Amino acid sequence: MNATSTTHTRNPNAREVFVTGIGLALPGVATYGDLLGPLPGEGGFDPATGLIGRELRHKDRASRLALRAAEFALHDAGLTDADDTFTGSTAVVVSTNLGNADSVCEAIDTIATAGVMGLSPLGLPQTSSNVIAGWVAIRYRLRGPNLTVCNGVTSGLDAVAWARNLIIAGRAEAAVVVGVEPAGDVVTKVLGQQSTDASVAVVLEPADAAASRGARPRATITGYARARNLAAALVGAGAAEEGPVGLWLADEAEAAGAGASRLLAARRRIDLQSQLGPLSGALGVLQCAAAAAYLEGGATGNVLATAGSPRHDATAALLLTPPPALRPSTQERGQHP
């Protein structure tokens, strides 16, 4: 799915949507708290041992990475039973720009050298653009809407917003959002530089469902916008209206080029790609995980995640605020009822 340049701002009458689970399959990063830096640079997910197993056979690398991150996130949210399945109406929204490019290229090479009869029936399904989301849904019996967002630099933030919309609209009881990009020769050729395996998953739930089962909310998805430029995206996401921003997750070079310091004040900024390398479709979802870590840590202020710049077709902004249990009281804010 290629999202258009639309704006989705906060609706005060809509259901609040929380982040209740986070899972990482990211080398060198053990927990999502590490994303606040400095990164340990070692430990974390090991692809050599983490991407093997009977349930991962005959699947492309991106799908295997996504399955691991989704597994960790569902466990973290407490949504899996003894058989590692969840049978509710749960959506799967995957963000990836290069996820199964290696499978597509391999199929094309096979056709060129051996014809269509040379294609393996086990490998051909991996050429579907929605194969990653499909495998996640099949593995965990997630029976809600199932889609893939392939939207360039804003893809991850767009995917989180689409998942939130599905929940607010009553199309799903929960959603698993996965941002994944695999390493490999094909991806390196496309990017022009070496990349690393990156997969992150977040579980989104409406406030009432999370409260009914005693889930621990990490962050509230409060506002989102996708616009032509950063200034318009910030307005659409309600960045200034919802209170001070304590953490801004952004590409430092792109933010500087857009005059970000003049648009919005933030106590702290983190550029995940400067530390981890190209993240593409995984970036926005990883920013969401970092935002949850920041809000859980008791730091003051909201979190803003942005992706895109004037050299891209659009800029997206996602505003995350503390869930009710972590929000300061009016007295703590120095206000009066």
Steps between C-alpha positions, in 0.01 A plus 500: 500500500630842406357757738400834352589840644218517749476643848365316803487717810380420846125454543402574862198273464698204367611203708846535647745250355793377707827324427484189720774277360838542334730248335840542336703283264790742466869410534682705761183612677384279787196697618301793371635705788841479330362714217528807721876452482779461510453174313695205643607389152501134602254238617139520400363288219734256324378418146727196480310326778173696510389441142504121503235253610233282350237774501731727299577258217415600141460866597693801375737683734270797557211273597717312747617825658142625521377177657762526774421864580124431499552202730690714751242781483198274548667331797592839642138614470374179662282416201616146426370182658682177580509414129641841402181598323255784536159455347344846527435741213854627481631693201848460357657807342850459360729781390777402259646653187751230404373204702465230235706663223748213517224244435366701207846538346571130546174409325579734211847351462352149498247592232776657291721192513259205535156636413191490719529124534815555702313679778450312825141484631646548849684816406246671277271619787795702632466735202165632624524858626291404805681178585650630826168611645344177381753281681458695825122461483520129418752423775298668774149457355443873488167531322466875453592721202836420345703746297845625406605864477783568255526877509861605506653686791166566675384139472548398864313796645229456237459135604453593867238755398313253278493246785365764738228590247395135468454478877314832529271400215416173676655286226737329745522433873877546492779535246854375457712750310828367362780703343755277331790530258744212442870518422630342182668560167183623328426754773862619501487558124175696527619716791855540377633411843516211744192457716410284796205281586234706676162388624277652767140436594258693719159389622225762501178467699208729586504632855189310610632163380839558658342596831263203503784250490740697717749575225782745564475795258834646396390795286191656343484553124359852510546678168626433148536690176661450162552820307719669241738649753604477863318813612165375370556152646572645845180704491294205379634270770421757771861513619467845655144461630561193715771648722880521495704245307767334711645275229510548125592191296621628164774488241730776624620602154149516358365681805779756478429556133135564580584752772355271767637704790287792388189285464492313828703501819596162646716418800668210325542356151598151387588394146466121491632461147825678585563225756351196328540575130223505235169385647258589219158349576605393849586854611158631607408188696838504672442866589170394659686246716756762604218739589345237728832452677529875557148538638534191721816641651309787657658775291291811459343613175346326203686321220494602136619268224555639152621356170548662161635828372470742206697254287231237554140511379365564851574525870315305768468586868372279781433637848514265797393602849511330841217254573270595792709322765807700398339838447582771754213631707385860465679578827825354367466714189459807715142552387173538687173322429 
